[in-house]
Amino acid sequence: MRLSLANPDAPLPALRTDLRISESAPGQDGGERWVIYDPLRHRYFQVGRQTLHLLSLWGTRTTAALKAAYLEKYRAPLDDTVIEMVQKFLTTNHLTQSGKPGALADQRARTRKTLFQWLTRNYLFFRVPLIRPQPFLTATWPLVAPLFTRAATYAIIALGLLGLWMASRQPQAFWSYATSMASFGSLLGLALTLAVTKSLHELGHAYQAHRRGCRVPEMGIAFMVLFPILYTDVSEAWRLKARRDRVMIDAGGVCVELALAAIATLLWVFLPDGPLRMAAFMVATTGWILSLLVNLNPFMRFDGYYLLSDLWGIQNLQPRSFALGRWNLRRALFGVTDPAPEPLPRGLRRRLIAYAYATWIYRFFLLLGIALLVYHLFFKALGVLLFVVELYFFIARPILREAGEWWSRRAQIARAPRFYATLTVLTGLILFCTWPLPKTLKLPALHFVGTQFDVYPKHDAQLTAVTARIGQAVTSGDPLFTFTLPDLAAEKASAQAELTRIATQTRRLTSDAQDRSNAIILATERQLYQERLTALEQTEGQLAVRAEAPGLLADIAPDLRPGLWVSKTTLLARIVNPAQSNITAYIAEEDRVFLGDQRQGTFIPDDPARPKTAVTLAQIAVSRSETLETRELLMSSGGPIATIADAQTDTVPIDNWFRVTATPDTAALQSPTLVRGIIRIKGEPVSLATRAFRQIARVLVREAGL
């Protein structure tokens, strides 16, 4: 909104009486800066010398009187544009009052939001103050002050380097501890470790601020997507004059975590296995990883953001860089010749613009991911509502606001030559997205070159001879492998001896009552030993593994040698009948619509040495496959299809796949075997827009449970 100074005799809005102004650090250009503190919202605003001079003369003057007073005191004319900008800054940030009784109460009321506004803006992030730590910091500072000296810093760096070097010499132990973190007890320990280290992290900020004379008004818990994180209010660092002091406050938490990680790494090297060593491992890994990857992220308002802001000497880094980014975007797209939002050196301006674009890209994907997370955290109806609300407020609304700015300046934009170049490129992109493009489908497939027969041993036994060889033609009953059981002969001899004993005793029996009773017992024993002997002879006959069907030996298990003990679950060989050949493939659900009436394709083996084969799709399943019939296509076996494990099997596909049966148009491969590859087939031409619409519709229908 543009303020009007058309009436120079109208009094300017009065400043609030509760504001406090203090000197701050110099700006990027070396000029003096001051900060305005708003106690109502506990916010700081940085201003330059000219703005400070204006505020010192502001009072309840009119515009004309203010210009006259400024000219008299500072011997320089004052432009209406400057007054307009300062007045807009004051009113936009609620730093003026209405002049009526109870103005401050009215100001508080204006800053309050409705319950709906608060929920829509703060359900993703809100703060809960817990303690006022200033008395604790004052009382304990003498105890911790030695830890913030240069000597302590050098000592911790040396210990950290020593610990990292010694830990690097134990990689197997490190990975062993890392893989053991998946247990429930380890996760509880990790949660406790995070709570302790993050508490010390926040104390690092607080002690650094206290050391430099800043008051720490509160510490508490902030909730980001209902995930708790600790925070410390060190906003008084705005009034510090030395940039190094603000940088040290920003880095205080990260320095504490890195110091803990350094000491914990060294302790992990020397501690024996047990709970203490696991605790040291957790402190070390969380310190190194979270400090370097999360806390130093400059695109979110974590420590890395404030570090970058103070290192560049740019307060309110994101709002100012975003304003420059929007200005540069309008200039690049439409040739708008507006002056830059603020005069900055060219190098710094380029860095801020690049930072703005990088932050927008990062936040787009982050907020989109958070929207999906919110959707899945709540029950479906509330999840959908929060998903839409977040997409609107945090992604669509800023885009629509900028589009509205473009529309309001459409007359100016339409006169710029670059607008037509942008329009041409945009039209080309629309045509590209709506023009039907050829779609090539790639179906994961297995070529069963002939009917397969897997050869397994009948028993766990010791291999004595291998008569089979790859490529050998066999018929039913041909011997392939010979096995032996060393104890089998002794067991047969023992059973035969028992049968001989029973036969001898039976011949000696008479006809009295006692012998008739013994005859029944001997008959029962004879039957048991005869059955045992028959079973042993059957086992002996099964030790010679023979071909159960005619064909060619396609594969033989490696490392088979006489004397090797082999389990009955070991695949010894595979016999293939090359007269019969078929291909089993799977097509993803989203690709079925592109298939159309196409049925001709090409099977391309993964092994480039094998020839391609023309195929015809014979049958496509109408329902999704609950499990995969061929393990060779599983991602765990090197295939392309991801699966999950349930109580019975690990072949349940994550996505929807449909089974496809195909037949080769040519003869079988010369080297019969099981061949993995893909079926490449041309789908119907479909535009990118249509593909995106179908994908979105498919997800919506799936999530709606239709």
C-alpha positions in Angstrom: 0.0 0.0 0.0 1.4 3.4 -0.9 1.0 6.1 1.7 0.1 9.6 0.6 1.7 12.8 1.8 -0.6 15.0 -0.2 -1.6 17.0 2.8 1.6 18.5 4.3 -0.4 20.1 7.1 -1.7 16.7 8.4 0.2 15.6 11.6 2.4 12.6 11.3 1.4 9.5 13.4 3.1 9.7 16.8 5.7 7.1 17.8 4.9 4.7 20.6 6.3 5.8 24.0 7.6 2.4 25.0 10.1 2.0 22.2 13.8 2.0 23.0 16.6 2.9 20.7 20.3 1.9 21.1 23.4 1.9 19.0 24.2 -1.2 17.0 27.0 -2.7 14.9 28.0 -0.9 11.7 26.3 -1.9 8.5 27.9 -3.7 5.5 28.9 -0.4 4.1 30.6 0.7 7.4 27.8 3.2 8.2 26.5 3.6 11.7 23.4 1.7 12.7 20.9 1.8 15.5 18.2 -0.7 16.7 14.7 0.0 17.7 13.4 -2.4 20.4 9.7 -3.2 20.4 8.9 -4.6 23.9 5.4 -5.5 22.9 6.6 -8.2 20.5 10.2 -8.4 21.7 11.4 -7.5 18.2 14.4 -5.4 17.0 14.5 -3.2 13.9 17.8 -1.8 12.5 17.9 1.8 11.1 20.5 4.1 9.7 21.6 7.6 10.6 19.1 9.5 8.5 16.2 7.5 9.9 17.5 8.1 13.4 17.7 11.8 12.7 14.1 11.8 11.4 12.8 9.9 14.4 14.6 12.4 16.8 12.5 15.2 15.2 9.3 13.2 14.5 7.2 14.1 17.5 3.7 15.1 16.3 4.9 17.4 13.6 3.4 17.8 10.2 5.3 16.9 7.1 6.1 20.5 6.3 7.3 21.2 9.9 9.4 18.1 9.9 11.2 19.1 6.7 11.8 22.6 8.1 13.2 21.3 11.4 15.4 18.8 9.5 16.8 21.5 7.3 17.5 23.8 10.2 19.3 21.2 12.3 21.2 19.1 9.8 21.5 21.7 7.0 20.2 19.3 4.4 17.0 19.2 2.4 14.6 16.3 3.1 12.7 14.7 0.3 9.0 13.6 0.6 10.0 10.1 -0.5 12.2 9.6 2.5 9.5 10.7 4.9 7.1 8.4 3.0 9.4 5.4 3.3 10.0 6.0 7.0 6.3 6.5 7.7 5.5 3.3 5.9 8.2 1.4 7.9 6.8 2.7 11.2 3.2 1.9 10.4 3.8 -1.5 8.7 5.7 -2.6 11.8 3.2 -1.1 14.3 5.6 1.3 15.8 3.2 4.2 15.9 0.2 4.9 18.1 -3.2 6.4 17.5 -2.9 9.1 20.1 -6.0 8.0 21.9 -6.1 6.8 25.6 -5.2 3.2 25.8 -3.2 3.3 22.6 -0.8 0.6 23.7 -3.6 -1.7 24.6 -5.1 -1.0 21.2 -1.7 -1.8 19.7 -1.7 -5.2 21.5 -5.1 -5.9 20.2 -4.1 -5.1 16.6 -1.2 -7.5 16.9 -3.3 -10.3 18.1 -4.6 -12.8 15.5 -7.8 -14.8 15.5 -7.7 -18.4 16.5 -8.0 -19.5 12.9 -5.2 -17.2 11.8 -3.0 -18.5 14.6 -3.7 -22.1 13.9 -3.1 -21.9 10.1 0.2 -20.0 10.6 1.5 -21.7 13.7 0.4 -25.3 13.8 3.6 -26.1 12.0 5.8 -24.0 14.3 5.0 -22.4 17.7 6.9 -21.7 20.8 6.3 -22.6 24.5 8.5 -20.5 26.9 9.6 -22.6 29.9 12.1 -20.8 32.0 13.8 -17.4 32.5 17.4 -18.4 32.7 19.1 -15.2 33.5 19.6 -15.8 37.3 20.9 -19.3 36.6 23.4 -18.0 34.0 24.6 -15.3 36.4 25.1 -17.8 39.2 26.9 -20.5 37.2 29.0 -18.4 34.9 32.1 -18.4 37.2 32.0 -22.2 37.1 31.8 -22.6 33.3 33.9 -19.5 32.3 37.1 -21.6 32.0 35.5 -23.7 29.3 35.1 -20.6 27.1 38.8 -19.7 27.1 41.2 -20.0 24.1 43.2 -22.7 25.9 40.1 -24.9 26.4 39.3 -24.4 22.7 42.7 -25.6 21.6 42.6 -28.5 24.0 39.2 -29.7 22.7 40.3 -29.4 19.1 43.4 -31.5 19.8 41.3 -34.1 21.6 38.8 -34.2 18.8 41.4 -34.7 16.1 43.1 -37.5 18.2 39.7 -39.2 18.7 38.8 -39.0 15.0 42.1 -40.4 14.0 41.9 -43.3 16.4 38.3 -44.0 15.6 39.2 -44.2 11.9 41.4 -47.1 12.7 38.4 -49.1 14.0 35.9 -49.0 11.1 34.4 -52.4 11.8 33.7 -51.5 15.4 32.1 -48.2 14.3 29.8 -49.9 11.8 28.9 -52.5 14.3 27.7 -49.8 16.8 25.9 -48.0 14.0 23.9 -51.0 12.9 23.0 -51.8 16.5 21.1 -48.4 16.8 17.9 -49.9 15.3 16.8 -51.6 18.6 14.1 -50.1 20.8 16.5 -49.6 23.7 19.0 -47.8 21.5 16.3 -45.5 20.1 15.3 -44.6 23.7 18.9 -43.9 24.5 19.2 -41.8 21.3 16.2 -39.7 22.4 17.7 -39.1 25.8 21.1 -38.2 24.2 19.4 -35.7 21.9 17.6 -34.1 24.9 20.8 -33.7 26.9 23.0 -32.5 24.0 20.4 -30.1 22.7 19.9 -28.6 26.2 23.7 -28.1 26.4 23.5 -26.6 22.9 21.0 -24.0 24.0 23.1 -23.2 27.1 26.0 -22.6 24.8 24.1 -19.8 23.1 22.9 -18.5 26.4 26.4 -18.4 28.0 27.9 -16.7 25.0 25.2 -14.1 25.1 25.7 -13.6 28.9 29.4 -13.4 28.5 28.9 -10.4 26.1 26.5 -8.6 28.4 23.2 -9.6 26.7 20.2 -10.5 28.7 18.6 -13.9 27.9 14.9 -13.4 28.7 13.6 -16.9 28.0 14.3 -20.5 27.0 11.7 -23.1 26.0 10.5 -25.6 23.5 9.4 -24.9 19.9 7.3 -27.3 18.0 8.0 -27.8 14.3 5.4 -30.1 12.8 4.7 -31.2 16.4 8.4 -32.2 16.7 9.9 -30.6 19.8 13.1 -28.6 19.6 14.6 -26.3 22.2 15.2 -22.6 21.6 16.9 -19.7 23.4 16.0 -16.1 23.0 19.2 -14.2 22.4 17.6 -11.4 20.3 19.5 -8.7 22.4 22.5 -9.6 20.4 21.1 -7.1 17.9 22.4 -4.3 20.0 26.0 -5.6 20.1 28.4 -3.4 18.1 31.1 -6.0 17.2 30.1 -8.5 14.5 32.4 -11.1 16.0 30.4 -11.0 19.3 27.2 -11.8 17.4 28.9 -14.6 15.4 30.2 -16.2 18.6 26.6 -16.2 20.1 25.3 -17.7 16.9 28.0 -20.4 16.9 27.8 -21.1 20.7 25.4 -24.1 20.4 27.3 -25.7 17.5 30.6 -25.2 19.3 29.2 -27.0 22.4 27.9 -29.9 20.4 31.2 -30.3 18.5 33.1 -30.2 21.8 30.9 -32.9 23.2 31.3 -34.9 20.0 35.1 -34.5 20.1 35.4 -35.7 23.8 32.8 -38.5 23.2 34.7 -39.8 20.2 37.9 -40.1 22.2 36.1 -41.8 25.0 34.5 -44.3 22.6 37.9 -45.3 21.5 39.1 -46.2 25.0 35.9 -47.4 26.8 35.1 -51.2 26.9 32.0 -52.5 25.2 28.9 -51.7 27.2 26.3 -49.0 27.9 28.9 -46.3 28.5 30.6 -46.9 25.2 27.2 -46.9 23.4 26.3 -43.6 25.2 29.6 -42.1 24.0 28.9 -43.3 20.4 25.5 -41.6 20.5 26.8 -38.3 21.8 29.6 -38.4 19.2 27.5 -39.3 16.1 24.6 -36.9 17.0 27.1 -34.1 17.7 29.0 -34.5 14.4 26.0 -35.2 12.2 23.4 -32.8 13.6 25.7 -29.9 14.1 27.2 -30.1 10.6 24.1 -31.1 8.6 21.2 -29.5 10.5 22.3 -26.6 12.7 24.5 -25.1 10.0 21.8 -25.2 7.4 21.5 -21.5 6.2 18.1 -21.9 4.5 16.1 -22.4 7.7 16.3 -20.2 10.7 18.7 -22.3 12.6 22.2 -21.4 13.7 23.6 -21.5 10.2 21.1 -18.8 9.1 22.2 -16.3 11.8 25.8 -17.2 11.3 25.6 -16.3 7.6 23.6 -13.2 8.4 26.2 -11.9 10.8 29.1 -13.0 8.6 27.7 -11.0 5.7 26.7 -8.1 8.0 23.1 -8.3 6.7 20.4 -8.2 9.3 17.0 -9.6 8.4 18.8 -11.6 5.8 15.8 -13.5 4.3 13.4 -10.6 4.0 16.0 -8.4 2.3 17.3 -11.1 0.1 13.8 -12.1 -0.9 13.0 -8.5 -1.8 16.1 -8.4 -4.0 15.2 -11.8 -5.5 11.7 -10.6 -6.4 13.2 -7.4 -7.9 15.7 -9.4 -9.9 13.0 -11.8 -11.1 10.8 -9.0 -12.4 13.7 -7.4 -14.1 14.8 -10.7 -15.7 11.3 -11.8 -16.8 9.8 -8.5 -17.8 12.6 -5.9 -18.0 11.1 -3.8 -15.2 13.4 -0.9 -14.5 12.6 -0.3 -10.9 15.6 0.7 -8.7 16.9 -2.0 -6.4 15.1 -2.2 -3.0 18.3 -1.0 -1.3 21.7 0.1 -2.6 24.3 -2.6 -2.0 27.7 -3.5 -3.6 27.3 -5.5 -6.7 29.0 -8.6 -5.3 26.9 -8.7 -2.2 23.7 -8.1 -4.1 24.5 -11.1 -6.3 25.1 -13.2 -3.3 21.8 -12.2 -1.7 19.9 -12.9 -5.0 21.5 -16.3 -5.3 20.7 -17.0 -1.6 17.1 -16.0 -2.2 16.7 -18.4 -5.2 18.4 -21.2 -3.4 16.2 -20.7 -0.3 13.0 -20.7 -2.4 13.9 -23.9 -4.1 14.9 -25.6 -0.8 11.8 -24.4 1.0 9.5 -25.5 -1.9 10.6 -29.1 -1.6 10.9 -28.9 2.2 7.4 -27.5 2.7 6.0 -30.0 0.1 7.6 -32.8 2.2 6.2 -31.3 5.4 2.7 -31.1 3.8 2.9 -34.8 3.0 4.2 -35.6 6.5 1.3 -33.6 8.0 -1.1 -35.5 5.8 0.1 -38.8 7.0 0.4 -37.8 10.7 -3.3 -37.1 11.1 -6.5 -39.0 10.3 -7.5 -38.7 6.6 -10.0 -35.8 6.8 -7.9 -33.6 9.0 -4.8 -34.6 7.1 -6.3 -33.5 3.8 -7.4 -30.2 5.4 -4.0 -29.4 6.8 -2.3 -30.5 3.6 -4.4 -28.0 1.6 -4.0 -25.2 4.2 -0.2 -25.6 4.2 0.1 -25.7 0.4 -2.0 -22.6 0.2 -0.4 -20.5 3.0 3.2 -21.4 2.5 3.5 -22.2 -1.2 0.6 -21.0 -3.3 -0.1 -17.7 -1.4 3.4 -16.2 -1.9 3.3 -17.2 -5.6 -0.2 -15.7 -6.0 0.9 -12.5 -4.1 3.8 -12.0 -6.6 1.5 -12.8 -9.5 -0.9 -10.2 -8.2 2.0 -7.7 -8.2 2.7 -8.5 -11.8 -1.0 -8.1 -12.7 -1.2 -4.7 -11.0 1.8 -3.5 -13.1 0.6 -5.1 -16.3 0.5 -1.9 -18.2 4.1 -1.2 -17.4 5.2 -4.8 -18.1 3.4 -4.9 -21.4 5.5 -2.0 -22.7 8.8 -3.8 -22.0 10.4 -5.7 -24.9 11.6 -8.5 -22.7 8.0 -9.3 -21.8 7.4 -10.6 -25.3 10.5 -12.7 -25.1 9.3 -14.2 -21.9 5.9 -14.7 -23.3 7.4 -16.5 -26.3 9.4 -18.8 -24.0 6.3 -19.4 -21.8 4.2 -20.3 -24.9 6.9 -22.7 -26.0 6.9 -24.4 -22.6 3.1 -24.7 -22.7 3.2 -26.3 -26.1 6.0 -28.6 -25.1 4.0 -29.7 -22.0 0.8 -30.2 -24.0 2.2 -31.7 -27.1 1.9 -35.5 -27.3 5.4 -37.0 -26.9 6.4 -40.6 -27.6 6.6 -42.8 -24.6 8.9 -45.8 -24.4 8.0 -48.3 -21.8 10.6 -50.5 -20.1 9.2 -53.6 -18.4 11.4 -55.6 -16.0 11.4 -59.2 -17.4 12.9 -62.6 -17.1 13.4 -64.8 -20.2 12.9 -68.4 -19.3 14.7 -70.0 -22.2 12.8 -73.3 -22.3 11.0 -75.2 -19.6 13.2 -75.3 -16.4 13.8 -78.1 -14.0 15.8 -77.4 -10.9 18.0 -80.1 -9.5 18.4 -80.6 -5.7 19.9 -83.4 -3.6 17.3 -85.5 -1.8 19.3 -85.5 1.5 22.0 -83.6 3.3 25.0 -85.7 2.1 28.6 -85.7 1.0 29.4 -85.3 -2.7 31.5 -88.0 -4.2 31.3 -87.4 -8.0 30.1 -84.8 -10.5 29.2 -86.3 -13.9 27.3 -83.3 -15.2 28.7 -80.5 -17.3 27.2 -77.2 -18.6 25.6 -77.6 -22.0 25.3 -81.4 -21.7 22.2 -83.0 -23.3 20.5 -85.3 -20.8 17.5 -87.6 -20.8 15.4 -88.7 -17.9 17.3 -90.9 -15.5 20.8 -89.9 -16.6 23.1 -89.6 -13.5 24.3 -86.1 -12.7 25.8 -86.2 -9.2 26.7 -89.0 -6.7 26.5 -88.6 -3.0 27.3 -90.7 0.0 26.4 -90.9 3.7 29.4 -92.4 5.6 27.2 -93.9 8.3 24.7 -95.4 5.9 26.6 -98.7 5.3 27.0 -99.3 9.0 23.4 -98.6 9.7 22.4 -101.1 6.9 24.7 -103.8 8.3 23.3 -103.3 11.8 19.7 -103.6 10.5 20.6 -106.7 8.5 22.3 -108.3 11.5 19.2 -107.7 13.6 17.1 -109.4 11.0 19.4 -112.4 10.9 19.2 -112.6 14.7 15.5 -112.5 14.7 15.3 -115.2 12.0 17.6 -117.5 14.0 15.5 -117.0 17.2 12.3 -117.6 15.3 13.6 -121.0 14.1 14.4 -122.1 17.6 10.9 -121.5 19.0 8.6 -124.4 20.1 4.9 -124.5 20.5 4.5 -123.8 24.2 2.7 -120.7 25.5 5.9 -118.8 26.3 7.4 -119.3 22.8 4.1 -118.3 21.2 4.3 -115.0 23.1 8.0 -114.5 22.1 7.0 -115.2 18.5 4.7 -112.2 18.5 7.4 -109.9 19.8 10.0 -111.2 17.3 7.5 -110.7 14.4 7.0 -107.1 15.5 10.8 -106.5 15.8 11.3 -108.1 12.3 8.8 -105.7 10.8 10.4 -102.7 12.4 14.0 -103.6 11.3 12.7 -104.6 7.8 11.1 -101.1 7.4 14.3 -99.5 8.6 16.4 -101.5 6.1 14.0 -100.6 3.3 14.2 -96.9 4.2 18.0 -97.1 4.3 18.1 -98.8 0.9 15.7 -96.1 -0.5 18.0 -93.4 0.9 21.0 -95.1 -0.7 19.2 -95.2 -4.1 18.4 -91.5 -3.8 22.0 -90.5 -3.2 22.6 -90.7 -7.0 20.9 -87.5 -8.3 19.5 -88.1 -11.8 17.9 -86.0 -14.5 14.1 -86.0 -14.1 13.4 -84.6 -17.5 15.2 -84.4 -20.9 17.0 -81.2 -21.8 20.2 -79.3 -21.6 22.2 -78.5 -18.4 22.1 -74.7 -18.3 23.7 -74.0 -14.9 25.7 -75.9 -12.4 26.4 -74.6 -8.9 30.0 -73.3 -8.5 32.6 -74.8 -6.2 31.1 -78.3 -6.3 33.9 -80.8 -5.6 34.1 -84.4 -4.2 34.1 -84.4 -0.4 31.9 -81.3 0.0 28.9 -81.6 2.3 25.8 -80.2 0.6 22.4 -79.3 2.1 19.2 -80.6 0.5 18.2 -77.0 -0.1 21.2 -76.3 -2.4 20.4 -75.8 -6.0 22.8 -78.1 -7.9 21.9 -77.5 -11.5 19.2 -76.3 -13.8 17.9 -78.4 -16.8 16.3 -76.4 -19.6 14.2 -77.7 -22.4 14.9 -75.2 -25.2 12.0 -76.3 -27.2 9.7 -74.3 -24.9 10.5 -70.6 -24.2 8.6 -67.8 -22.4 9.1 -64.4 -20.8 7.5 -63.1 -17.6 7.5 -59.4 -17.2 5.8 -56.8 -14.9 4.3 -53.4 -15.9 3.8 -50.6 -13.4 0.3 -49.3 -12.8 1.1 -45.8 -14.1 2.4 -47.3 -17.4 -0.6 -49.4 -18.3 -2.5 -46.4 -19.7 0.4 -45.7 -22.1 0.4 -49.3 -23.4 -2.8 -49.0 -25.5 -3.0 -51.6 -28.2 0.7 -52.0 -28.6 1.8 -55.7 -28.2 5.1 -55.8 -30.1 8.3 -55.2 -28.3 11.9 -56.2 -27.8 13.5 -58.1 -25.0 16.9 -56.6 -24.2 19.1 -58.8 -21.8 21.1 -57.2 -19.1 24.1 -59.0 -20.5 25.1 -56.9 -23.5 26.8 -60.0 -25.0 23.4 -61.7 -25.5 21.3 -60.8 -28.6 18.0 -58.9 -28.5 14.8 -60.8 -29.1 11.6 -59.6 -30.7 8.6 -60.5 -28.4 4.8 -60.4 -28.5 2.8 -59.6 -25.3 0.4 -62.5 -24.9 -1.4 -61.7 -21.7 -1.7 -58.8 -19.2 -3.1 -59.5 -15.7 -6.2 -57.5 -14.8 -5.3 -57.3 -11.1 -2.1 -56.3 -9.4 0.4 -59.0 -8.3 0.3 -59.6 -4.5 3.7 -61.2 -4.7 6.4 -61.6 -7.3 6.8 -65.1 -8.7 10.4 -64.5 -9.7 12.9 -63.5 -7.0 15.5 -62.5 -9.7 13.5 -59.2 -10.3 13.6 -58.3 -6.6 15.8 -55.3 -5.7 17.4 -57.4 -3.0 18.5 -59.8 -5.7 19.8 -57.1 -8.0 16.5 -56.5 -9.8 14.6 -53.2 -10.3 11.4 -53.9 -8.3 11.3 -52.8 -4.6 9.5 -55.1 -2.2 8.6 -55.2 1.5 8.6 -58.2 3.8 5.6 -59.4 5.7 5.2 -62.4 8.1 5.3 -65.0 5.3 7.4 -63.6 2.4 9.7 -60.8 1.3 8.3 -60.7 -2.3 5.5 -58.2 -1.7 6.0 -55.3 -4.2 5.7 -51.8 -2.7 4.1 -50.3 -5.8 1.3 -51.8 -8.0 2.8 -54.1 -10.6 0.8 -56.2 -13.1 2.1 -59.5 -14.5 2.7 -59.7 -18.3 3.3 -62.9 -20.3 5.2 -62.6 -23.5 6.5 -65.1 -26.2 9.6 -64.7 -28.3 9.1 -64.3 -32.0 12.4 -66.1 -32.7 14.1 -69.3 -31.7 15.5 -69.7 -28.2 18.9 -68.4 -27.2 21.8 -70.6 -28.0 23.0 -70.8 -24.4 19.9 -71.9 -22.5 19.6 -70.2 -19.1 17.5 -67.8 -17.1 18.1 -64.3 -18.6 17.2 -61.1 -16.8 16.5 -57.9 -18.8 13.7 -55.6 -20.0 11.0 -55.5 -22.6 11.2 -52.2 -24.4 7.9 -51.3 -26.1 6.6 -48.1 -27.7 3.6 -46.6 -25.9 1.0 -44.2 -27.1 2.2 -40.6 -27.4 1.0 -38.6 -24.4 1.8 -35.1 -23.3 3.6 -34.3 -20.1 0.6 -32.4 -18.8 -1.6 -35.5 -19.3 0.9 -37.7 -17.6 1.0 -35.3 -14.6 -2.8 -35.1 -14.5 -3.1 -38.9 -14.6 -0.5 -39.4 -11.9 -2.2 -36.8 -9.6 -5.6 -38.3 -10.3 -4.3 -41.8 -9.6 -2.8 -40.7 -6.2 -6.0 -38.9 -5.2 -8.2 -41.8 -6.1 -5.9 -44.2 -4.2 -5.8 -41.9 -1.1 -9.6 -41.4 -1.2 -10.0 -45.2 -1.0 -12.0 -45.5 -4.2 
